[in-house]
């Protein structure tokens, strides 16, 4: 019998953003790496990749919680009881006909999935809000010069956290499409609004279909002490 291991809390479907994303499903769960047991993967029916066999308990618990969320999300999306494998590049390998993204950190994991007929790519990220000191240290690595010039003085920490998170979501959505890694200077956050909508622009040529100057929509929200971001690329 497949059960949820003690290190993982209840799996629950949520939609915390202010706008809908039809044809997708988000499932999230808390987890506690200190409660990870040797039998946890067998209990859950999740295969631990060989490359993670000697990883720290924290990394194994993150993987387990993320795959449990992904399997539950796929089941709720279309009745498919399957967790994505880990590819050679460590990215999730989603079942045929599906796209998705997984995020985990600070004792919380989530997976966002959708049908490939509706979306070419999905990106999801969760971050805790940075302090002013943390944001100041991270800004030079994450933000372009233009983004630093646009930082709002009264919400700089939020803006840095948001920029970091949206660029992580952008990478997860685009990496399977362009087949190459890219980094924080390769995109910029153009704008974001209080209603949770944001706009990003590529600053580097990632592929013929994704040249510099291409703009994409993103979304974000603050939920249960976290900042969640997503990037959804429609199939059209």
C-alpha positions in Angstrom: 0.0 0.0 0.0 1.3 3.4 -0.9 1.3 5.9 1.9 2.6 9.4 2.6 5.8 9.0 4.7 6.1 10.7 8.1 8.5 13.3 6.7 5.9 14.8 4.4 2.7 16.5 5.4 -0.7 16.5 3.6 -0.7 17.0 -0.1 -3.2 19.8 -1.0 -4.4 21.4 -4.2 -4.2 25.2 -4.1 -4.4 28.3 -6.4 -3.1 31.3 -4.5 -2.7 33.7 -7.5 -5.3 36.3 -8.2 -5.7 35.2 -11.8 -6.7 31.8 -13.2 -4.4 29.6 -15.4 -6.9 27.2 -17.0 -5.8 23.6 -17.5 -3.2 23.5 -14.8 -3.0 22.1 -11.3 -0.8 23.1 -8.3 -0.3 20.7 -5.4 1.8 21.6 -2.4 2.9 20.0 0.9 5.2 20.7 3.9 8.1 18.4 4.6 10.6 17.8 7.5 14.0 16.5 6.4 14.7 15.5 10.0 11.9 12.9 9.9 13.2 11.3 6.7 13.4 7.5 7.2 15.3 4.9 5.2 12.0 3.4 4.1 10.4 6.7 3.1 10.8 6.2 -0.7 9.5 2.7 -0.7 6.6 3.7 1.5 5.7 6.5 -1.0 6.3 4.5 -4.1 8.9 7.0 -5.4 12.2 5.9 -6.9 15.3 7.6 -5.4 17.7 8.3 -8.3 21.1 6.6 -7.9 22.8 10.0 -8.0 20.9 11.1 -4.9 21.6 7.9 -2.9 24.5 9.5 -1.0 22.9 13.0 -0.9 22.2 14.7 2.4 18.8 14.0 4.0 17.7 17.5 3.2 18.2 17.0 -0.6 16.5 13.6 -0.5 13.5 15.0 1.4 13.2 17.8 -1.1 13.2 15.4 -4.0 10.7 13.1 -2.3 8.3 15.9 -1.4 8.5 17.5 -4.8 7.8 14.2 -6.6 4.9 13.4 -4.3 3.4 16.8 -5.2 4.1 16.2 -8.9 2.5 12.8 -8.9 -0.6 14.0 -7.1 -0.9 17.0 -9.4 -0.7 14.8 -12.5 -3.3 12.5 -11.1 -5.7 15.4 -10.4 -4.9 16.9 -13.9 -5.7 13.8 -16.0 -5.8 10.7 -13.8 -2.2 9.7 -14.5 -0.5 8.2 -11.4 3.1 8.9 -12.3 6.0 10.9 -10.9 8.5 12.5 -13.3 11.9 10.9 -13.5 15.1 12.9 -13.1 17.0 13.5 -16.4 20.7 13.5 -16.9 20.6 17.3 -16.5 18.7 16.8 -13.2 15.6 18.4 -14.6 12.2 16.6 -14.2 11.3 14.4 -17.2 7.5 14.9 -17.5 5.2 12.2 -18.9 4.3 12.5 -22.6 1.7 15.2 -23.2 2.4 17.1 -20.0 4.6 20.0 -18.9 5.4 21.2 -15.4 7.7 22.5 -12.8 8.7 21.7 -9.2 9.9 24.0 -6.4 11.1 23.2 -2.9 12.8 24.9 0.0 12.5 25.8 3.6 10.3 22.8 4.4 7.8 23.3 1.6 7.4 21.8 -1.9 5.0 22.3 -4.8 4.4 21.1 -8.3 2.6 22.9 -11.1 1.5 20.8 -14.1 -0.5 21.3 -17.3 -1.3 19.7 -20.6 1.2 20.2 -23.4 -1.7 20.9 -25.8 -2.3 24.1 -23.8 1.2 25.1 -22.6 4.7 24.8 -24.2 6.3 25.4 -20.8 5.6 26.1 -17.1 7.9 27.6 -14.5 7.3 27.7 -10.8 9.4 29.1 -7.9 8.9 29.8 -4.2 11.1 32.0 -2.1 11.0 33.5 1.4 11.1 37.3 1.4 14.7 38.6 1.6 15.7 41.0 4.3 17.0 44.4 3.3 20.6 43.2 4.0 20.2 40.0 2.0 18.6 41.8 -0.9 21.4 44.3 -1.0 24.0 41.5 -1.2 22.0 39.6 -3.9 21.0 42.5 -6.1 24.4 42.9 -7.9 24.4 39.2 -8.9 20.7 38.9 -9.8 19.7 42.3 -11.2 20.9 44.0 -14.4 22.0 47.6 -14.2 18.7 48.7 -15.6 16.8 46.7 -13.0 18.9 48.2 -10.2 18.0 51.7 -11.5 14.3 50.8 -11.3 14.4 49.4 -7.8 11.7 51.1 -5.7 13.2 52.6 -2.6 10.3 51.7 -0.4 10.1 48.0 -1.6 13.7 47.1 -2.6 13.8 43.8 -0.8 10.5 42.7 -2.3 11.6 43.7 -5.8 14.9 41.8 -5.5 13.1 38.7 -4.2 10.6 39.0 -7.0 13.2 39.4 -9.7 15.1 36.4 -8.4 12.0 34.3 -8.2 10.6 35.2 -11.6 13.9 34.6 -13.3 14.0 31.1 -11.7 10.5 30.5 -13.0 11.5 31.8 -16.4 14.5 29.4 -16.6 12.3 26.4 -15.6 9.7 27.3 -18.3 12.2 27.9 -21.1 15.1 25.5 -20.5 13.2 22.5 -22.0 12.4 24.6 -25.1 15.9 26.1 -25.7 18.0 23.2 -24.5 20.6 25.4 -22.9 21.3 26.9 -19.6 21.0 30.7 -19.1 21.5 33.0 -16.2 20.3 36.1 -14.4 21.9 38.6 -16.8 20.1 37.0 -19.7 16.7 38.4 -18.8 15.2 41.3 -17.1 12.0 42.1 -15.2 10.4 45.0 -17.0 7.4 45.6 -14.7 5.3 44.2 -12.0 1.9 45.2 -10.7 0.1 44.9 -7.3 -2.4 42.5 -8.9 0.3 39.9 -9.4 1.1 40.4 -13.1 4.7 40.9 -14.3 6.5 41.2 -17.6 10.0 39.9 -18.5 12.2 40.4 -21.5 15.1 38.2 -22.8 18.4 40.0 -23.1 20.2 37.2 -24.9 19.5 35.0 -27.9 18.6 31.6 -26.4 17.4 30.0 -29.7 16.0 31.1 -33.1 12.5 31.0 -31.6 13.6 32.8 -28.4 15.8 35.8 -29.4 16.8 38.8 -27.3 13.9 41.2 -27.0 11.2 38.5 -26.7 8.8 39.4 -23.9 6.9 37.0 -21.6 4.2 37.3 -19.0 4.8 36.2 -15.4 2.8 36.1 -12.2 3.4 36.3 -8.5 1.7 36.3 -5.1 2.6 36.4 -1.5 1.1 33.3 0.2 1.7 31.7 3.6 4.9 33.7 4.2 6.3 32.9 0.8 6.6 34.7 -2.5 5.4 32.4 -5.3 6.1 33.1 -9.0 5.2 31.4 -12.2 5.8 31.7 -15.9 3.4 30.0 -18.3 4.1 29.8 -22.0 0.9 29.1 -24.0 1.0 26.5 -26.7 -0.1 29.1 -29.3 
